[in-house]
């Protein structure tokens, strides 16, 4: 029974509730009306703020590379070190700069924001009453001009960042929202800031193109000077050296090979004569010795060898020469070997000179080709960048100019009245 009575006590009797409300209807109506009146008074007396909006878009025409070449020219540009660099998004950087201190200070000077009491309540021309000025003078409390400027600047920065908002829309456009008590000033500031951003972007794009063209022009002048210097080196080389250096080097190389082959053959003949002399001095001149000599030194049957010794060219007709003949031929061969050594030394020295000259010619020719290729790349790039600088596309598109708003953005009248009624 006790549990049932507790449940009955906890239940809400709607009849009693409505009866209680009805019995106090005058009090409820009085307080509700009073709350609505207070809310209405607040709505009509509070400072009204208006928000003007402007929307625009900046098309990013910045390429990833400052040098737009293709094919062989692109390859030469890469070899020369002219590669592009990644650049940040213009929109992201612009949004950061628009709320930066330097940009706000510029806008303060251009639009006289420091004279707008909505952005700063401090009046630099305000003069204290006589009594207040006398007290400050006695205690030595006087604000300097520097302190006044710092107070104004701080107020402008704080209120600017609070009432001027830059937002990036889903489509990539920039929306400027300016809140002010004067709807005309709100629209004026919104459109003025949009125009300042347009001029800022245009100015920096032009400055960037000018710097790029100046750099390319200076580099082109250096490349032209280098190309003229390499061509001058080639001309001086042609005047000071024989133009047949490579041909002479090849000719002397072939001649040197022939002389070395002749030297090798003369040395073999001289060696064979020394062996024959040893056979003769030993007195071992039978047929077996001759056959052993033929098998180990086939040069014995060579026609030129037999002619040197004045012997018959017939292979079967072999006679051992005497010592005097061998000594005379050996002396002649040694003189010939010495002469060949001198000729080889002279040809090698001349070949070294020709090789050095040919190497210089190749070096000058290669440097001239590289300088000419670099100059060609740069002159084409200067032409391209000049055409790009001359063409100024409309990269700034305005979607909505700010107009003075008809209704305030704050306070919210309906919301304040509804809260007052509740």
C-alpha positions in Angstrom: 0.0 0.0 0.0 2.8 2.3 0.8 4.5 1.8 -2.5 1.2 2.6 -4.4 0.8 5.8 -2.4 4.4 6.9 -3.3 3.7 6.3 -7.0 0.5 8.3 -6.8 2.3 11.2 -5.2 4.9 11.3 -7.9 2.4 11.5 -10.8 1.7 14.9 -12.3 -1.9 16.0 -12.3 -2.3 18.0 -15.5 -5.6 19.3 -14.3 -4.1 20.8 -11.1 -1.2 22.2 -13.3 -3.4 24.1 -15.7 -5.6 25.2 -12.7 -2.5 26.6 -11.0 -1.4 28.4 -14.2 -4.9 29.8 -14.7 -5.1 31.0 -11.2 -1.8 33.0 -11.7 -2.5 34.1 -15.2 -2.3 37.8 -14.5 1.2 37.3 -12.9 2.4 35.2 -15.8 1.1 37.7 -18.4 2.7 40.5 -16.4 6.1 38.9 -16.3 5.9 37.7 -19.9 5.0 41.1 -21.2 7.7 42.7 -19.1 10.3 40.3 -20.5 9.2 41.0 -24.0 9.3 44.7 -23.4 12.8 44.5 -22.0 13.9 42.4 -24.9 12.3 44.8 -27.3 14.0 47.7 -25.5 17.3 46.0 -25.8 16.8 45.3 -29.5 16.0 48.9 -30.2 18.6 50.5 -28.1 21.6 48.2 -28.5 24.3 49.2 -31.0 23.4 47.6 -34.3 26.1 46.0 -36.5 25.9 45.4 -40.2 28.0 42.9 -42.2 28.9 43.5 -45.8 30.4 40.7 -47.9 32.4 40.7 -51.1 33.4 37.5 -53.0 36.2 37.2 -55.6 38.6 34.6 -57.0 42.2 34.7 -58.0 43.1 32.2 -60.7 46.5 30.7 -60.1 48.5 31.1 -63.2 51.8 30.2 -61.5 53.5 27.3 -63.2 55.6 24.8 -61.3 58.6 25.6 -63.4 60.0 29.0 -64.4 61.3 27.5 -67.7 58.9 25.9 -70.0 60.9 24.1 -72.6 60.4 20.7 -74.3 62.4 18.2 -76.2 66.1 18.9 -76.7 65.8 22.4 -75.4 64.3 21.1 -72.1 67.1 18.5 -71.8 69.7 21.2 -72.4 68.0 23.5 -69.8 68.1 20.7 -67.2 71.8 20.0 -67.9 72.5 23.7 -67.6 70.8 23.7 -64.2 67.7 25.7 -65.1 65.1 23.7 -63.2 61.9 24.9 -61.8 60.9 25.2 -58.2 57.6 24.4 -56.4 55.6 27.5 -55.5 53.1 27.9 -52.7 49.4 28.5 -53.4 48.7 32.2 -53.9 45.3 32.0 -52.2 46.7 30.4 -49.0 49.5 32.9 -48.8 47.2 35.8 -49.5 44.8 34.8 -46.7 47.7 34.8 -44.3 49.0 38.1 -45.4 45.6 39.8 -45.3 45.5 39.4 -41.5 49.1 40.1 -41.0 50.3 43.2 -39.2 52.0 44.9 -42.1 48.9 44.6 -44.4 46.7 46.0 -41.6 49.0 48.9 -41.0 48.9 49.7 -44.7 45.1 49.6 -44.7 45.0 51.8 -41.6 46.9 54.5 -43.5 44.9 54.1 -46.8 41.4 54.0 -45.3 42.2 56.1 -42.1 40.9 53.3 -39.9 42.6 55.0 -36.9 40.1 57.8 -37.3 37.1 55.3 -37.2 35.8 55.1 -33.7 34.4 51.7 -34.3 37.9 50.3 -34.7 39.5 52.4 -32.0 37.8 54.3 -29.2 41.0 56.2 -28.5 41.0 59.8 -29.7 44.5 61.2 -30.1 43.1 64.8 -30.2 41.2 64.3 -26.9 42.2 66.8 -24.2 41.7 66.1 -20.5 39.6 68.5 -18.4 41.6 71.1 -16.6 41.4 69.4 -13.2 42.4 66.0 -14.6 45.2 67.6 -16.7 46.5 69.4 -13.6 46.6 66.2 -11.5 48.5 64.3 -14.3 50.9 67.1 -14.6 51.6 67.2 -10.9 52.2 63.4 -10.7 54.2 63.4 -13.9 51.9 61.1 -15.9 51.9 62.3 -19.4 51.5 60.0 -22.5 54.1 60.5 -25.2 53.2 60.6 -28.9 54.8 57.1 -29.3 52.6 55.7 -26.6 49.5 57.2 -28.2 50.4 55.7 -31.6 51.0 52.3 -30.0 47.6 52.4 -28.3 45.9 53.3 -31.6 47.8 50.6 -33.5 47.0 47.9 -31.0 43.2 48.8 -31.0 43.1 48.8 -34.8 44.9 45.4 -35.0 42.5 43.8 -32.5 39.3 45.2 -33.9 40.4 44.6 -37.5 41.0 40.9 -36.9 37.7 40.7 -34.9 35.5 42.4 -37.5 37.2 41.7 -40.8 37.1 38.0 -41.8 38.7 36.3 -44.8 37.2 32.9 -45.6 37.9 30.4 -48.4 34.7 29.0 -50.0 34.2 25.4 -51.1 34.8 26.5 -54.7 38.1 28.2 -54.0 36.9 31.8 -53.9 37.7 34.3 -51.2 34.9 35.9 -49.1 35.6 39.1 -47.2 33.1 39.9 -44.4 33.3 43.3 -42.8 31.2 44.1 -39.7 30.6 47.8 -38.8 27.9 50.0 -37.2 27.7 51.9 -40.5 26.4 49.8 -43.4 28.0 52.1 -46.0 31.4 51.9 -44.3 31.1 48.1 -44.0 30.5 47.9 -47.8 33.2 50.5 -48.5 35.8 48.6 -46.5 34.9 45.2 -48.0 35.2 46.5 -51.6 38.3 48.5 -50.7 40.1 45.5 -49.2 39.2 43.4 -52.2 40.7 46.1 -54.5 43.8 46.3 -52.4 44.3 42.5 -52.6 43.9 42.7 -56.4 46.5 45.4 -56.7 48.8 43.5 -54.3 48.6 40.3 -56.4 49.0 42.2 -59.7 52.0 44.2 -58.4 53.8 41.1 -57.1 53.1 39.1 -60.3 54.6 42.0 -62.3 57.5 42.3 -60.0 58.2 38.6 -60.2 58.1 38.7 -64.0 60.4 41.7 -64.0 62.9 40.0 -61.8 62.8 36.8 -63.9 63.4 38.8 -67.1 66.2 40.7 -65.5 67.8 37.5 -64.3 67.4 35.9 -67.7 68.8 39.0 -69.4 71.9 39.0 -67.2 72.4 35.3 -67.6 72.0 35.7 -71.4 74.6 38.4 -71.5 77.0 36.1 -69.5 76.3 33.3 -71.9 76.9 35.5 -74.9 80.2 36.7 -73.5 81.2 33.1 -72.8 80.3 32.0 -76.3 82.3 34.9 -77.8 85.3 33.9 -75.7 85.1 30.3 -76.8 84.9 31.3 -80.4 87.9 33.6 -79.9 89.9 30.7 -78.4 89.0 28.6 -81.5 90.1 31.4 -83.8 93.4 31.9 -81.9 94.1 28.2 -82.0 93.5 28.1 -85.7 96.0 30.9 -86.2 98.7 29.5 -83.9 98.4 25.8 -84.7 98.2 23.6 -87.7 94.6 22.7 -88.7 96.0 19.2 -89.7 96.9 18.2 -86.1 94.6 15.3 -86.0 95.5 14.1 -89.5 99.3 14.4 -88.7 98.8 12.5 -85.5 97.1 9.6 -87.3 99.7 9.7 -90.1 102.7 9.7 -87.7 101.0 6.9 -85.6 100.9 4.7 -88.7 104.5 5.6 -89.6 105.6 4.8 -86.0 104.0 1.4 -86.2 105.9 0.6 -89.4 109.2 1.8 -88.0 108.7 -0.3 -84.9 108.0 -3.4 -87.0 111.1 -2.7 -89.0 113.1 -2.3 -85.8 111.7 -5.6 -84.4 112.7 -7.4 -87.6 116.2 -5.9 -87.6 116.7 -6.9 -84.0 115.6 -10.5 -84.9 118.1 -10.6 -87.7 120.9 -9.3 -85.4 120.0 -11.9 -82.8 120.1 -14.7 -85.5 123.5 -13.5 -86.7 124.7 -13.7 -83.1 123.5 -17.3 -82.9 125.1 -18.2 -86.3 128.4 -16.6 -85.1 128.3 -18.8 -82.0 127.8 -21.9 -84.2 130.7 -20.9 -86.4 133.1 -20.2 -83.5 132.2 -23.6 -82.0 133.1 -25.3 -85.3 129.9 -27.3 -85.3 128.9 -26.7 -88.9 127.4 -30.1 -90.0 123.9 -30.6 -91.4 122.4 -31.5 -88.1 123.3 -28.1 -86.7 121.8 -26.4 -89.8 118.5 -28.4 -89.4 118.4 -27.5 -85.7 119.0 -23.8 -86.6 116.2 -23.9 -89.2 113.7 -25.5 -86.8 114.4 -23.0 -84.0 114.8 -19.9 -86.3 112.8 -20.1 -89.5 114.2 -16.7 -90.4 117.2 -18.5 -91.8 115.3 -19.4 -94.9 113.9 -15.8 -95.4 114.9 -14.4 -98.7 115.8 -10.9 -97.3 118.0 -12.5 -94.6 120.0 -14.5 -97.3 120.3 -11.4 -99.4 121.8 -9.5 -96.5 124.5 -12.2 -96.2 125.0 -12.4 -100.0 123.9 -16.0 -100.1 121.8 -17.9 -102.6 118.1 -17.6 -102.2 117.6 -21.3 -102.8 116.6 -22.9 -99.5 118.7 -26.1 -100.2 121.8 -24.1 -101.0 123.1 -23.1 -97.6 126.6 -22.0 -96.8 127.9 -21.0 -93.5 129.1 -17.3 -93.7 132.5 -16.3 -92.5 133.1 -14.3 -89.3 134.1 -11.1 -91.2 130.8 -11.1 -93.1 128.8 -11.6 -89.9 130.8 -8.8 -88.1 130.2 -6.4 -91.0 126.5 -7.1 -91.3 126.1 -7.0 -87.5 127.7 -3.6 -87.4 125.4 -2.3 -90.1 122.3 -3.7 -88.4 123.3 -2.1 -85.1 123.7 1.2 -86.8 120.3 0.7 -88.4 118.8 -0.1 -85.0 120.2 3.1 -83.5 118.9 5.1 -86.4 115.4 3.6 -86.0 115.6 4.4 -82.3 116.2 8.1 -83.1 113.4 8.1 -85.7 111.0 6.5 -83.2 111.9 9.0 -80.5 111.4 11.9 -83.0 108.0 10.6 -84.1 106.9 10.0 -80.5 107.8 13.5 -79.6 105.9 14.9 -82.6 103.0 12.6 -81.9 102.8 14.0 -78.3 102.7 17.5 -79.6 100.0 16.6 -82.1 98.0 14.8 -79.4 98.2 17.8 -77.1 97.2 20.1 -79.9 94.3 17.9 -80.9 93.2 17.7 -77.2 93.2 21.5 -77.0 91.2 21.7 -80.2 88.7 19.2 -78.9 88.4 21.1 -75.6 87.9 24.4 -77.4 85.3 22.9 -79.8 83.4 21.3 -76.9 83.4 24.5 -74.9 82.1 26.4 -77.9 79.3 23.9 -78.5 78.2 24.0 -74.9 78.3 27.8 -74.8 76.3 28.0 -78.1 73.7 25.5 -76.8 73.4 27.4 -73.5 73.0 30.7 -75.4 70.3 29.1 -77.6 68.4 27.9 -74.6 68.5 31.2 -72.9 67.5 33.3 -75.9 64.5 31.0 -76.5 63.6 31.3 -72.8 63.9 35.1 -72.9 61.6 35.2 -75.9 59.1 33.0 -74.2 59.1 34.9 -70.9 58.8 38.2 -72.8 55.7 37.0 -74.5 54.3 35.8 -71.2 55.1 39.1 -69.5 53.4 40.9 -72.4 50.2 38.8 -72.0 48.3 39.8 -68.9 45.2 37.5 -68.5 42.4 38.6 -66.2 43.2 36.4 -63.2 41.0 38.3 -60.8 37.3 37.6 -61.0 34.7 39.3 -58.8 31.6 37.3 -58.0 30.0 39.8 -55.6 30.6 43.4 -54.7 29.7 44.4 -51.2 26.6 46.6 -50.9 25.3 48.3 -47.8 23.2 45.7 -45.9 19.6 46.6 -45.2 19.3 44.5 -42.0 21.8 44.4 -39.1 23.7 41.2 -38.5 23.5 41.8 -34.8 21.6 41.8 -32.6 19.2 39.0 -33.8 15.8 40.6 -33.2 13.7 37.5 -33.5 16.0 35.5 -31.4 16.2 38.1 -28.6 12.4 38.5 -28.5 11.9 34.8 -28.5 14.3 34.4 -25.6 12.5 37.2 -23.8 9.2 35.5 -24.2 10.6 32.2 -23.0 
